[in-house]
């Protein structure tokens, strides 16, 4: 009896339960009618009974990278080869689309003349991305090619783009420190103009009242003399307003910062937008770390340079 296993969580009908009880009683030498069995079952109904929870069954652990690399080629899956943890190579687990690749790898192949980053699983394994030696080296765990030493000095000695002033279009300074702006600021404050405007209006109004009754030539010069002093302040005020509003634009133009996250080189701008070597946006810089976009995170995790 110890080897018998009874599934107590199996659901049965009431008729099957009644027949089960009748069989148990008959095995003990007790024979009852069907009505008596039903009455016995009803009288022995348990109170405050709750079905126990079915015990959880642990899921089968996913196969390791080495086991996945030794798996046979699956014709229904994507033909692209993927880089697995530890430097192993495996077949893409996604289903094929209309061709031999899945949607993601097909999009990658369309941008690279039909080639994929790590080659095809059912073809020869490349040692460099897209089979091009000018591309990044693929660190396979059993690769016979030595990984080339990366020249870190080139990234630090890379010349930065010079700042260009948006006002005079000359390099070396921004709009805020532009010499042209200083010249305008020096010539714009004219204290002699402000008092000249006020007395020019007062005497022009007073004589205009008296001669307007006798002669008409008097109001004509007043109309001409009034806009004359007003035009210089207007023309000078407009560039001052524009310069103040755009004073911060010069600092943002051309400013980039080289940053490294988990041994992978990136570039970010003053808006904390992070870009890869192809100047594709991969995320934002937040508190000394990169908050990746979904595509940026996938490229970062699959980057061989990431330690």
C-alpha positions in Angstrom: 0.0 0.0 0.0 3.0 2.3 0.5 3.7 2.4 -3.2 0.1 3.5 -4.1 -0.2 7.2 -4.9 -3.6 8.8 -4.7 -4.2 12.2 -6.3 -6.4 13.9 -3.8 -6.6 17.0 -6.0 -8.4 15.1 -8.8 -11.9 16.2 -9.3 -14.7 13.5 -9.4 -18.5 13.6 -9.7 -20.9 12.9 -6.9 -22.0 9.6 -8.4 -18.4 8.5 -8.6 -17.9 9.5 -5.0 -21.0 7.5 -3.9 -19.8 4.5 -5.8 -16.4 4.9 -4.2 -17.9 4.9 -0.7 -20.1 1.9 -1.5 -17.0 0.0 -2.7 -15.1 0.9 0.5 -18.0 -0.3 2.7 -18.4 -3.5 0.7 -14.7 -4.2 1.1 -15.3 -4.1 4.9 -18.3 -6.5 4.6 -21.0 -3.8 4.8 -23.6 -3.7 2.1 -26.0 -0.7 1.9 -28.6 0.5 -0.5 -27.9 3.5 -2.6 -30.3 5.7 -0.5 -28.6 4.5 2.6 -25.1 5.3 1.2 -26.3 8.8 0.2 -27.8 9.3 3.7 -24.5 8.2 5.3 -22.4 10.5 3.2 -24.7 13.5 4.0 -24.7 12.7 7.7 -20.9 12.6 7.7 -20.5 15.9 5.8 -17.5 17.7 7.3 -18.0 21.2 8.7 -15.7 24.3 7.9 -13.8 22.2 5.4 -11.6 24.0 2.9 -9.7 22.4 0.1 -5.9 22.6 0.7 -3.8 24.4 -1.9 -2.1 22.3 -4.5 1.7 22.4 -3.8 3.7 24.4 -6.2 5.9 22.4 -8.6 9.3 24.0 -9.3 9.8 24.9 -12.9 12.5 23.2 -14.8 15.6 25.3 -14.8 16.5 26.8 -18.1 19.3 25.3 -20.0 22.8 26.8 -19.6 24.7 28.5 -22.3 26.9 25.5 -22.9 23.8 23.2 -23.3 22.1 25.6 -25.6 25.2 25.8 -27.8 25.3 22.0 -28.2 21.6 21.9 -29.2 20.8 20.8 -32.8 19.7 23.2 -35.5 16.0 23.9 -35.3 14.5 24.6 -38.7 11.4 26.4 -37.3 13.6 28.9 -35.4 15.5 31.9 -36.7 18.8 31.0 -38.4 20.7 33.8 -36.8 23.5 33.0 -34.3 23.4 34.7 -31.0 26.3 35.4 -28.5 25.5 33.7 -25.1 27.0 34.3 -21.7 30.5 32.9 -21.4 31.2 33.3 -25.1 29.0 30.4 -26.3 27.1 30.4 -29.6 23.5 29.4 -29.9 20.6 29.6 -32.3 18.1 32.5 -32.0 15.0 31.2 -30.1 12.5 33.4 -32.1 10.3 31.9 -34.8 11.1 32.6 -38.4 9.2 35.3 -40.3 8.6 35.2 -44.0 12.2 34.3 -44.7 15.0 32.5 -42.7 15.2 35.1 -40.0 13.0 36.6 -37.3 11.6 40.1 -37.5 14.5 41.6 -35.4 17.3 39.9 -37.2 15.7 40.5 -40.6 15.7 44.2 -39.9 19.4 44.0 -38.9 20.2 42.1 -42.1 18.4 44.7 -44.3 20.7 47.4 -42.9 23.9 45.3 -43.5 23.5 43.8 -47.0 21.9 40.6 -45.7 24.5 39.9 -43.0 23.8 39.6 -39.3 26.0 40.5 -36.4 27.2 37.0 -35.3 26.6 35.2 -38.6 24.1 32.3 -39.2 23.8 29.3 -36.9 23.9 26.7 -39.7 27.0 28.4 -41.4 30.6 29.0 -40.5 31.1 31.1 -37.4 32.7 34.5 -37.9 35.4 35.9 -35.6 34.4 39.5 -36.3 30.9 41.1 -36.5 29.2 40.8 -39.9 32.3 38.8 -41.0 34.3 42.0 -41.5 37.7 42.2 -39.8 37.3 46.0 -39.6 34.4 45.5 -37.2 34.5 44.5 -33.5 36.1 41.2 -32.5 33.7 38.5 -31.2 35.1 36.9 -28.0 34.0 33.2 -28.5 35.0 31.0 -25.6 37.0 28.7 -27.9 38.2 31.2 -30.4 41.7 30.6 -31.8 42.3 34.3 -32.6 43.8 36.6 -30.0 41.6 39.5 -29.0 43.1 42.7 -30.4 44.2 45.2 -27.8 42.0 48.3 -27.8 43.8 51.6 -28.1 42.4 53.6 -25.3 44.5 56.7 -26.0 42.5 57.4 -29.2 39.3 58.0 -27.3 41.0 60.5 -24.9 43.0 62.2 -27.6 40.1 62.5 -29.9 39.8 66.2 -31.0 36.6 67.8 -29.9 34.6 70.0 -32.2 35.3 73.7 -31.6 32.6 75.9 -30.3 31.1 78.2 -32.9 29.4 81.5 -32.0 25.9 81.7 -33.3 26.2 85.5 -33.6 29.4 86.1 -35.5 29.9 82.5 -36.7 33.5 82.5 -35.4 35.0 79.6 -33.5 36.5 79.8 -30.0 33.8 81.4 -28.0 30.0 81.4 -27.4 27.3 84.0 -28.0 27.5 85.2 -24.4 31.3 86.0 -24.7 31.1 87.2 -28.3 33.3 90.4 -28.8 30.5 91.7 -31.1 28.1 91.6 -28.3 30.4 93.6 -26.1 30.7 96.3 -28.7 26.9 96.4 -28.9 26.6 96.7 -25.2 29.1 99.5 -25.0 27.4 101.5 -27.7 23.8 100.8 -26.6 23.8 102.7 -23.2 23.5 106.3 -24.3 22.5 108.4 -21.3 22.4 111.5 -23.5 19.6 110.0 -25.6 17.1 109.5 -22.8 17.1 113.1 -21.5 17.1 114.3 -25.1 13.8 112.5 -25.7 11.9 114.0 -22.8 12.7 117.7 -23.4 12.1 117.2 -27.1 8.5 116.2 -26.5 7.6 118.9 -24.0 8.6 122.0 -26.1 7.1 120.4 -29.2 3.7 120.1 -27.6 3.5 123.6 -26.1 4.1 125.7 -29.2 1.9 123.3 -31.2 -1.2 124.4 -29.3 -0.9 128.1 -29.9 0.0 128.3 -33.6 -2.5 125.6 -34.6 -5.3 128.2 -34.5 -3.5 130.8 -36.7 -1.1 128.8 -38.9 -1.0 125.1 -39.8 2.7 124.7 -40.5 3.4 124.5 -36.8 2.0 120.9 -36.2 3.8 119.5 -39.2 7.3 119.7 -37.8 6.1 118.3 -34.5 5.0 115.1 -36.3 8.4 114.8 -37.9 10.5 115.6 -34.8 8.7 113.1 -32.5 9.5 109.8 -34.4 13.1 110.9 -35.0 14.3 110.4 -31.4 12.1 107.3 -31.0 13.6 105.3 -33.8 17.1 105.0 -32.3 16.0 103.4 -29.0 13.7 100.9 -30.9 16.5 99.8 -33.2 18.9 99.4 -30.3 16.4 97.6 -28.0 15.6 94.8 -30.4 19.1 93.3 -30.6 19.4 93.5 -26.8 16.2 91.4 -26.3 17.2 88.8 -28.9 20.7 88.5 -27.4 19.4 88.0 -23.9 16.9 85.3 -25.0 19.5 83.4 -27.0 22.4 83.8 -24.7 22.2 80.2 -23.5 22.0 78.6 -26.9 25.7 79.0 -27.6 26.7 76.8 -24.7 24.6 73.9 -25.9 25.9 73.8 -29.4 28.6 71.3 -30.0 29.1 70.2 -26.4 29.5 66.5 -25.9 30.9 64.4 -23.0 32.6 61.1 -23.4 31.4 58.6 -20.7 32.0 55.0 -20.0 29.4 52.6 -18.4 30.3 49.0 -17.5 33.5 49.2 -19.7 31.5 50.4 -22.8 32.2 53.8 -24.2 29.3 56.1 -24.8 28.8 59.9 -25.5 26.3 62.2 -23.8 25.3 65.8 -24.4 24.4 68.6 -22.0 20.8 67.3 -22.0 22.0 63.9 -20.6 21.1 62.1 -23.7 23.4 59.1 -24.2 24.5 57.9 -27.7 26.6 54.9 -28.9 29.5 55.0 -31.4 27.0 55.1 -34.3 25.4 58.2 -32.7 22.2 56.2 -32.1 20.4 57.3 -28.9 20.5 54.5 -26.3 19.1 56.2 -23.2 19.6 59.0 -20.7 22.3 59.7 -18.0 20.7 59.5 -14.5 22.7 59.7 -11.2 25.9 58.4 -12.7 24.3 55.6 -14.6 22.5 55.0 -18.0 18.8 54.5 -18.1 18.6 52.5 -21.3 15.9 52.3 -23.9 14.7 48.7 -24.7 16.9 48.6 -27.8 19.8 50.3 -26.1 19.7 47.8 -23.2 19.7 44.8 -25.7 22.7 46.2 -27.5 24.5 46.9 -24.3 24.0 43.5 -22.8 25.1 41.9 -26.1 28.2 44.1 -26.5 31.4 42.0 -26.2 33.4 44.9 -24.7 31.1 44.8 -21.6 32.9 43.0 -18.8 
